[in-house]
């Protein structure tokens, strides 16, 4: 059970970092923001334990 909590916690951290990166790309280079989309969406789904 402890590894599940650690995994979920790390998934949330990676999601938030990639979300911040996507927002930064959207602000400064909006034509490249889609590069961060797979990371944001994948780790959001993993953090919600749907995958």
N, CA, C and O atoms as a Tripos MOL2 file, in Angstrom:
@<TRIPOS>MOLECULE
protein
  204   203    51     0     0
PROTEIN
NO_CHARGES

@<TRIPOS>ATOM
      1 N           0.8200   -1.2000    0.0000 N.3       1 UNK1
      2 CA          0.0000    0.0000    0.0000 C.3       1 UNK1
      3 C           0.8610    1.2590    0.0000 C.2       1 UNK1
      4 O           0.4720    2.2890   -0.5510 O.2       1 UNK1
      5 N           2.0060    1.1680    0.6090 N.am      2 UNK2
      6 CA          2.8840    2.3410    0.6830 C.3       2 UNK2
      7 C           3.4140    2.7320   -0.7000 C.2       2 UNK2
      8 O           3.5580    3.9190   -0.9930 O.2       2 UNK2
      9 N           3.7030    1.7470   -1.5460 N.am      3 UNK3
     10 CA          4.2000    2.0730   -2.8840 C.3       3 UNK3
     11 C           3.1230    2.7240   -3.7400 C.2       3 UNK3
     12 O           3.4380    3.5340   -4.6120 O.2       3 UNK3
     13 N           1.8740    2.3900   -3.5100 N.am      4 UNK4
     14 CA          0.7860    3.0100   -4.2710 C.3       4 UNK4
     15 C           0.6980    4.4910   -3.9370 C.2       4 UNK4
     16 O           0.5160    5.3150   -4.8330 O.2       4 UNK4
     17 N           0.8240    4.8420   -2.6670 N.am      5 UNK5
     18 CA          0.7850    6.2490   -2.2790 C.3       5 UNK5
     19 C           1.9680    7.0090   -2.8420 C.2       5 UNK5
     20 O           1.8140    8.1450   -3.2920 O.2       5 UNK5
     21 N           3.1610    6.3980   -2.8270 N.am      6 UNK6
     22 CA          4.3430    7.0480   -3.3780 C.3       6 UNK6
     23 C           4.2140    7.2420   -4.8800 C.2       6 UNK6
     24 O           4.5930    8.2820   -5.4190 O.2       6 UNK6
     25 N           3.6790    6.2380   -5.5450 N.am      7 UNK7
     26 CA          3.4930    6.3330   -6.9860 C.3       7 UNK7
     27 C           2.4910    7.4200   -7.3270 C.2       7 UNK7
     28 O           2.7190    8.2080   -8.2450 O.2       7 UNK7
     29 N           1.3910    7.4710   -6.6050 N.am      8 UNK8
     30 CA          0.3900    8.5010   -6.8610 C.3       8 UNK8
     31 C           0.9500    9.8850   -6.5730 C.2       8 UNK8
     32 O           0.6840   10.8310   -7.3130 O.2       8 UNK8
     33 N           1.7140   10.0030   -5.5160 N.am      9 UNK9
     34 CA          2.3210   11.2930   -5.1690 C.3       9 UNK9
     35 C           3.2950   11.7370   -6.2520 C.2       9 UNK9
     36 O           3.3020   12.9070   -6.6370 O.2       9 UNK9
     37 N           4.1080   10.8260   -6.7420 N.am     10 UNK10
     38 CA          5.0580   11.1860   -7.7980 C.3      10 UNK10
     39 C           4.3280   11.4920   -9.1070 C.2      10 UNK10
     40 O           4.7640   12.3520   -9.8720 O.2      10 UNK10
     41 N           3.2280   10.7960   -9.3670 N.am     11 UNK11
     42 CA          2.4440   11.0990  -10.5700 C.3      11 UNK11
     43 C           1.8580   12.5040  -10.5030 C.2      11 UNK11
     44 O           1.8380   13.2180  -11.5060 O.2      11 UNK11
     45 N           1.3830   12.9020   -9.3290 N.am     12 UNK12
     46 CA          0.8600   14.2650   -9.1700 C.3      12 UNK12
     47 C           1.9650   15.3030   -9.3470 C.2      12 UNK12
     48 O           1.7390   16.3550   -9.9440 O.2      12 UNK12
     49 N           3.1450   15.0140   -8.8390 N.am     13 UNK13
     50 CA          4.2630   15.9560   -8.9730 C.3      13 UNK13
     51 C           4.6630   16.0970  -10.4430 C.2      13 UNK13
     52 O           4.8650   17.2090  -10.9300 O.2      13 UNK13
     53 N           4.7760   14.9730  -11.1430 N.am     14 UNK14
     54 CA          5.1300   15.0290  -12.5600 C.3      14 UNK14
     55 C           4.0370   15.7340  -13.3520 C.2      14 UNK14
     56 O           4.3310   16.4950  -14.2730 O.2      14 UNK14
     57 N           2.7800   15.4870  -13.0000 N.am     15 UNK15
     58 CA          1.6750   16.1740  -13.6710 C.3      15 UNK15
     59 C           1.7680   17.6850  -13.4770 C.2      15 UNK15
     60 O           1.6160   18.4430  -14.4350 O.2      15 UNK15
     61 N           2.0140   18.1240  -12.2560 N.am     16 UNK16
     62 CA          2.0780   19.5670  -11.9890 C.3      16 UNK16
     63 C           3.2710   20.2210  -12.6810 C.2      16 UNK16
     64 O           3.1610   21.3410  -13.1810 O.2      16 UNK16
     65 N           4.4010   19.5350  -12.7120 N.am     17 UNK17
     66 CA          5.5770   20.0820  -13.4000 C.3      17 UNK17
     67 C           5.3160   20.1760  -14.8980 C.2      17 UNK17
     68 O           5.6420   21.1840  -15.5250 O.2      17 UNK17
     69 N           4.7320   19.1370  -15.4690 N.am     18 UNK18
     70 CA          4.4490   19.1810  -16.9010 C.3      18 UNK18
     71 C           3.3510   20.1900  -17.2280 C.2      18 UNK18
     72 O           3.3620   20.7890  -18.3030 O.2      18 UNK18
     73 N           2.4080   20.3800  -16.3130 N.am     19 UNK19
     74 CA          1.3790   21.4070  -16.5120 C.3      19 UNK19
     75 C           1.9960   22.8020  -16.5000 C.2      19 UNK19
     76 O           1.6400   23.6530  -17.3160 O.2      19 UNK19
     77 N           2.9130   23.0280  -15.5810 N.am     20 UNK20
     78 CA          3.6110   24.3160  -15.5470 C.3      20 UNK20
     79 C           4.4150   24.5200  -16.8250 C.2      20 UNK20
     80 O           4.4590   25.6260  -17.3650 O.2      20 UNK20
     81 N           5.0470   23.4600  -17.3050 N.am     21 UNK21
     82 CA          5.7840   23.5580  -18.5670 C.3      21 UNK21
     83 C           4.8720   23.8490  -19.7360 C.2      21 UNK21
     84 O           5.2260   24.6270  -20.6220 O.2      21 UNK21
     85 N           3.6940   23.2300  -19.7500 N.am     22 UNK22
     86 CA          2.7520   23.4740  -20.8290 C.3      22 UNK22
     87 C           2.2380   24.9140  -20.7910 C.2      22 UNK22
     88 O           2.0930   25.5510  -21.8340 O.2      22 UNK22
     89 N           1.9680   25.4180  -19.6060 N.am     23 UNK23
     90 CA          1.5100   26.8030  -19.4860 C.3      23 UNK23
     91 C           2.6080   27.7740  -19.9170 C.2      23 UNK23
     92 O           2.3280   28.7860  -20.5590 O.2      23 UNK23
     93 N           3.8620   27.4630  -19.5620 N.am     24 UNK24
     94 CA          4.9780   28.3070  -19.9920 C.3      24 UNK24
     95 C           5.1240   28.2740  -21.5120 C.2      24 UNK24
     96 O           5.3540   29.3060  -22.1430 O.2      24 UNK24
     97 N           4.9900   27.0890  -22.0890 N.am     25 UNK25
     98 CA          5.0520   27.0060  -23.5500 C.3      25 UNK25
     99 C           3.8970   27.7590  -24.1870 C.2      25 UNK25
    100 O           4.0710   28.4020  -25.2220 O.2      25 UNK25
    101 N           2.7330   27.6880  -23.5870 N.am     26 UNK26
    102 CA          1.5710   28.3940  -24.1170 C.3      26 UNK26
    103 C           1.7730   29.9080  -24.0390 C.2      26 UNK26
    104 O           1.3070   30.6430  -24.9100 O.2      26 UNK26
    105 N           2.4610   30.3690  -23.0040 N.am     27 UNK27
    106 CA          2.6770   31.8010  -22.8370 C.3      27 UNK27
    107 C           3.7740   32.3390  -23.7560 C.2      27 UNK27
    108 O           3.6690   33.4490  -24.2770 O.2      27 UNK27
    109 N           4.8350   31.5360  -23.9500 N.am     28 UNK28
    110 CA          6.0000   32.0620  -24.6660 C.3      28 UNK28
    111 C           6.1740   31.5080  -26.0780 C.2      28 UNK28
    112 O           6.7420   32.1830  -26.9380 O.2      28 UNK28
    113 N           5.7050   30.3190  -26.3240 N.am     29 UNK29
    114 CA          5.8330   29.7220  -27.6520 C.3      29 UNK29
    115 C           4.5820   28.8900  -27.9070 C.2      29 UNK29
    116 O           4.6230   27.6600  -27.8890 O.2      29 UNK29
    117 N           3.4750   29.5780  -28.1450 N.am     30 UNK30
    118 CA          2.1830   28.8920  -28.2020 C.3      30 UNK30
    119 C           2.0810   27.8460  -29.3060 C.2      30 UNK30
    120 O           1.2500   26.9430  -29.2150 O.2      30 UNK30
    121 N           2.8950   27.9440  -30.3310 N.am     31 UNK31
    122 CA          2.8260   26.9280  -31.3810 C.3      31 UNK31
    123 C           3.4750   25.6050  -30.9670 C.2      31 UNK31
    124 O           3.3440   24.6090  -31.6770 O.2      31 UNK31
    125 N           4.1710   25.5830  -29.8310 N.am     32 UNK32
    126 CA          4.8440   24.3780  -29.3500 C.3      32 UNK32
    127 C           4.2100   23.7830  -28.0940 C.2      32 UNK32
    128 O           4.7320   22.7990  -27.5670 O.2      32 UNK32
    129 N           3.1150   24.3360  -27.5980 N.am     33 UNK33
    130 CA          2.5460   23.8480  -26.3420 C.3      33 UNK33
    131 C           2.0570   22.4100  -26.4350 C.2      33 UNK33
    132 O           1.9930   21.7140  -25.4220 O.2      33 UNK33
    133 N           1.7150   21.9590  -27.6230 N.am     34 UNK34
    134 CA          1.2020   20.6030  -27.8010 C.3      34 UNK34
    135 C           2.2460   19.5470  -27.4660 C.2      34 UNK34
    136 O           1.8900   18.3900  -27.2420 O.2      34 UNK34
    137 N           3.5240   19.9130  -27.4260 N.am     35 UNK35
    138 CA          4.5580   18.9460  -27.0670 C.3      35 UNK35
    139 C           4.4080   18.4580  -25.6330 C.2      35 UNK35
    140 O           4.7990   17.3320  -25.3240 O.2      35 UNK35
    141 N           3.8520   19.2800  -24.7580 N.am     36 UNK36
    142 CA          3.6860   18.8980  -23.3610 C.3      36 UNK36
    143 C           2.3670   18.1610  -23.1050 C.2      36 UNK36
    144 O           2.1880   17.5760  -22.0370 O.2      36 UNK36
    145 N           1.4610   18.1810  -24.0510 N.am     37 UNK37
    146 CA          0.1460   17.5600  -23.8500 C.3      37 UNK37
    147 C           0.1920   16.0690  -23.4940 C.2      37 UNK37
    148 O          -0.5320   15.6530  -22.5900 O.2      37 UNK37
    149 N           1.0060   15.2520  -24.1600 N.am     38 UNK38
    150 CA          1.0220   13.8290  -23.7810 C.3      38 UNK38
    151 C           1.4370   13.6070  -22.3250 C.2      38 UNK38
    152 O           0.8790   12.7450  -21.6460 O.2      38 UNK38
    153 N           2.4120   14.3800  -21.8450 N.am     39 UNK39
    154 CA          2.8520   14.2300  -20.4590 C.3      39 UNK39
    155 C           1.7700   14.6780  -19.4840 C.2      39 UNK39
    156 O           1.5060   13.9990  -18.4920 O.2      39 UNK39
    157 N           1.1530   15.7980  -19.7590 N.am     40 UNK40
    158 CA          0.1120   16.3100  -18.8770 C.3      40 UNK40
    159 C          -1.0580   15.3330  -18.8010 C.2      40 UNK40
    160 O          -1.5270   15.0030  -17.7120 O.2      40 UNK40
    161 N          -1.5150   14.8820  -19.9320 N.am     41 UNK41
    162 CA         -2.6830   14.0020  -19.9500 C.3      41 UNK41
    163 C          -2.3730   12.6200  -19.3720 C.2      41 UNK41
    164 O          -3.1820   12.0680  -18.6270 O.2      41 UNK41
    165 N          -1.2240   12.0650  -19.7040 N.am     42 UNK42
    166 CA         -0.8660   10.7370  -19.2050 C.3      42 UNK42
    167 C          -0.7260   10.7260  -17.6920 C.2      42 UNK42
    168 O          -1.2830    9.8570  -17.0220 O.2      42 UNK42
    169 N           0.0110   11.6830  -17.1510 N.am     43 UNK43
    170 CA          0.2280   11.6740  -15.7070 C.3      43 UNK43
    171 C          -1.0020   12.1230  -14.9320 C.2      43 UNK43
    172 O          -1.1410   11.7760  -13.7590 O.2      43 UNK43
    173 N          -1.8930   12.8810  -15.5490 N.am     44 UNK44
    174 CA         -3.1560   13.2040  -14.8910 C.3      44 UNK44
    175 C          -4.0150   11.9610  -14.7520 C.2      44 UNK44
    176 O          -4.6140   11.7200  -13.7030 O.2      44 UNK44
    177 N          -4.0700   11.1750  -15.8160 N.am     45 UNK45
    178 CA         -4.8440    9.9250  -15.7640 C.3      45 UNK45
    179 C          -4.2270    8.9450  -14.7810 C.2      45 UNK45
    180 O          -4.9500    8.2740  -14.0450 O.2      45 UNK45
    181 N          -2.8880    8.8500  -14.7560 N.am     46 UNK46
    182 CA         -2.2290    7.9510  -13.8100 C.3      46 UNK46
    183 C          -2.4340    8.4150  -12.3680 C.2      46 UNK46
    184 O          -2.6000    7.5830  -11.4760 O.2      46 UNK46
    185 N          -2.4250    9.7030  -12.1270 N.am     47 UNK47
    186 CA         -2.6080   10.2310  -10.7770 C.3      47 UNK47
    187 C          -4.0270    9.9690  -10.2790 C.2      47 UNK47
    188 O          -4.2420    9.7750   -9.0820 O.2      47 UNK47
    189 N          -4.9750    9.9630  -11.1790 N.am     48 UNK48
    190 CA         -6.3580    9.6550  -10.7990 C.3      48 UNK48
    191 C          -6.6210    8.1590  -10.7190 C.2      48 UNK48
    192 O          -7.7400    7.7380  -10.4250 O.2      48 UNK48
    193 N          -5.5950    7.3520  -10.9790 N.am     49 UNK49
    194 CA         -5.6530    5.8900  -10.9080 C.3      49 UNK49
    195 C          -6.6240    5.2900  -11.9230 C.2      49 UNK49
    196 O          -7.2620    4.2760  -11.6410 O.2      49 UNK49
    197 N          -6.7400    5.8980  -13.0880 N.am     50 UNK50
    198 CA         -7.5540    5.3370  -14.1490 C.3      50 UNK50
    199 C          -6.7200    4.4520  -15.0660 C.2      50 UNK50
    200 O          -7.2660    3.7470  -15.9140 O.2      50 UNK50
    201 N          -5.3990    4.4860  -14.9010 N.am     51 UNK51
    202 CA         -4.5380    3.7040  -15.7670 C.3      51 UNK51
    203 C          -3.6030    2.8660  -14.9420 C.2      51 UNK51
    204 O          -2.7870    2.1270  -15.4930 O.2      51 UNK51
@<TRIPOS>BOND
     1     1     2 1
     2     2     3 1
     3     3     4 2
     4     3     5 am
     5     5     6 1
     6     6     7 1
     7     7     8 2
     8     7     9 am
     9     9    10 1
    10    10    11 1
    11    11    12 2
    12    11    13 am
    13    13    14 1
    14    14    15 1
    15    15    16 2
    16    15    17 am
    17    17    18 1
    18    18    19 1
    19    19    20 2
    20    19    21 am
    21    21    22 1
    22    22    23 1
    23    23    24 2
    24    23    25 am
    25    25    26 1
    26    26    27 1
    27    27    28 2
    28    27    29 am
    29    29    30 1
    30    30    31 1
    31    31    32 2
    32    31    33 am
    33    33    34 1
    34    34    35 1
    35    35    36 2
    36    35    37 am
    37    37    38 1
    38    38    39 1
    39    39    40 2
    40    39    41 am
    41    41    42 1
    42    42    43 1
    43    43    44 2
    44    43    45 am
    45    45    46 1
    46    46    47 1
    47    47    48 2
    48    47    49 am
    49    49    50 1
    50    50    51 1
    51    51    52 2
    52    51    53 am
    53    53    54 1
    54    54    55 1
    55    55    56 2
    56    55    57 am
    57    57    58 1
    58    58    59 1
    59    59    60 2
    60    59    61 am
    61    61    62 1
    62    62    63 1
    63    63    64 2
    64    63    65 am
    65    65    66 1
    66    66    67 1
    67    67    68 2
    68    67    69 am
    69    69    70 1
    70    70    71 1
    71    71    72 2
    72    71    73 am
    73    73    74 1
    74    74    75 1
    75    75    76 2
    76    75    77 am
    77    77    78 1
    78    78    79 1
    79    79    80 2
    80    79    81 am
    81    81    82 1
    82    82    83 1
    83    83    84 2
    84    83    85 am
    85    85    86 1
    86    86    87 1
    87    87    88 2
    88    87    89 am
    89    89    90 1
    90    90    91 1
    91    91    92 2
    92    91    93 am
    93    93    94 1
    94    94    95 1
    95    95    96 2
    96    95    97 am
    97    97    98 1
    98    98    99 1
    99    99   100 2
   100    99   101 am
   101   101   102 1
   102   102   103 1
   103   103   104 2
   104   103   105 am
   105   105   106 1
   106   106   107 1
   107   107   108 2
   108   107   109 am
   109   109   110 1
   110   110   111 1
   111   111   112 2
   112   111   113 am
   113   113   114 1
   114   114   115 1
   115   115   116 2
   116   115   117 am
   117   117   118 1
   118   118   119 1
   119   119   120 2
   120   119   121 am
   121   121   122 1
   122   122   123 1
   123   123   124 2
   124   123   125 am
   125   125   126 1
   126   126   127 1
   127   127   128 2
   128   127   129 am
   129   129   130 1
   130   130   131 1
   131   131   132 2
   132   131   133 am
   133   133   134 1
   134   134   135 1
   135   135   136 2
   136   135   137 am
   137   137   138 1
   138   138   139 1
   139   139   140 2
   140   139   141 am
   141   141   142 1
   142   142   143 1
   143   143   144 2
   144   143   145 am
   145   145   146 1
   146   146   147 1
   147   147   148 2
   148   147   149 am
   149   149   150 1
   150   150   151 1
   151   151   152 2
   152   151   153 am
   153   153   154 1
   154   154   155 1
   155   155   156 2
   156   155   157 am
   157   157   158 1
   158   158   159 1
   159   159   160 2
   160   159   161 am
   161   161   162 1
   162   162   163 1
   163   163   164 2
   164   163   165 am
   165   165   166 1
   166   166   167 1
   167   167   168 2
   168   167   169 am
   169   169   170 1
   170   170   171 1
   171   171   172 2
   172   171   173 am
   173   173   174 1
   174   174   175 1
   175   175   176 2
   176   175   177 am
   177   177   178 1
   178   178   179 1
   179   179   180 2
   180   179   181 am
   181   181   182 1
   182   182   183 1
   183   183   184 2
   184   183   185 am
   185   185   186 1
   186   186   187 1
   187   187   188 2
   188   187   189 am
   189   189   190 1
   190   190   191 1
   191   191   192 2
   192   191   193 am
   193   193   194 1
   194   194   195 1
   195   195   196 2
   196   195   197 am
   197   197   198 1
   198   198   199 1
   199   199   200 2
   200   199   201 am
   201   201   202 1
   202   202   203 1
   203   203   204 2
@<TRIPOS>SUBSTRUCTURE
     1 UNK1         2 RESIDUE 1 A UNK
     2 UNK2         6 RESIDUE 1 A UNK
     3 UNK3        10 RESIDUE 1 A UNK
     4 UNK4        14 RESIDUE 1 A UNK
     5 UNK5        18 RESIDUE 1 A UNK
     6 UNK6        22 RESIDUE 1 A UNK
     7 UNK7        26 RESIDUE 1 A UNK
     8 UNK8        30 RESIDUE 1 A UNK
     9 UNK9        34 RESIDUE 1 A UNK
    10 UNK10       38 RESIDUE 1 A UNK
    11 UNK11       42 RESIDUE 1 A UNK
    12 UNK12       46 RESIDUE 1 A UNK
    13 UNK13       50 RESIDUE 1 A UNK
    14 UNK14       54 RESIDUE 1 A UNK
    15 UNK15       58 RESIDUE 1 A UNK
    16 UNK16       62 RESIDUE 1 A UNK
    17 UNK17       66 RESIDUE 1 A UNK
    18 UNK18       70 RESIDUE 1 A UNK
    19 UNK19       74 RESIDUE 1 A UNK
    20 UNK20       78 RESIDUE 1 A UNK
    21 UNK21       82 RESIDUE 1 A UNK
    22 UNK22       86 RESIDUE 1 A UNK
    23 UNK23       90 RESIDUE 1 A UNK
    24 UNK24       94 RESIDUE 1 A UNK
    25 UNK25       98 RESIDUE 1 A UNK
    26 UNK26      102 RESIDUE 1 A UNK
    27 UNK27      106 RESIDUE 1 A UNK
    28 UNK28      110 RESIDUE 1 A UNK
    29 UNK29      114 RESIDUE 1 A UNK
    30 UNK30      118 RESIDUE 1 A UNK
    31 UNK31      122 RESIDUE 1 A UNK
    32 UNK32      126 RESIDUE 1 A UNK
    33 UNK33      130 RESIDUE 1 A UNK
    34 UNK34      134 RESIDUE 1 A UNK
    35 UNK35      138 RESIDUE 1 A UNK
    36 UNK36      142 RESIDUE 1 A UNK
    37 UNK37      146 RESIDUE 1 A UNK
    38 UNK38      150 RESIDUE 1 A UNK
    39 UNK39      154 RESIDUE 1 A UNK
    40 UNK40      158 RESIDUE 1 A UNK
    41 UNK41      162 RESIDUE 1 A UNK
    42 UNK42      166 RESIDUE 1 A UNK
    43 UNK43      170 RESIDUE 1 A UNK
    44 UNK44      174 RESIDUE 1 A UNK
    45 UNK45      178 RESIDUE 1 A UNK
    46 UNK46      182 RESIDUE 1 A UNK
    47 UNK47      186 RESIDUE 1 A UNK
    48 UNK48      190 RESIDUE 1 A UNK
    49 UNK49      194 RESIDUE 1 A UNK
    50 UNK50      198 RESIDUE 1 A UNK
    51 UNK51      202 RESIDUE 1 A UNK
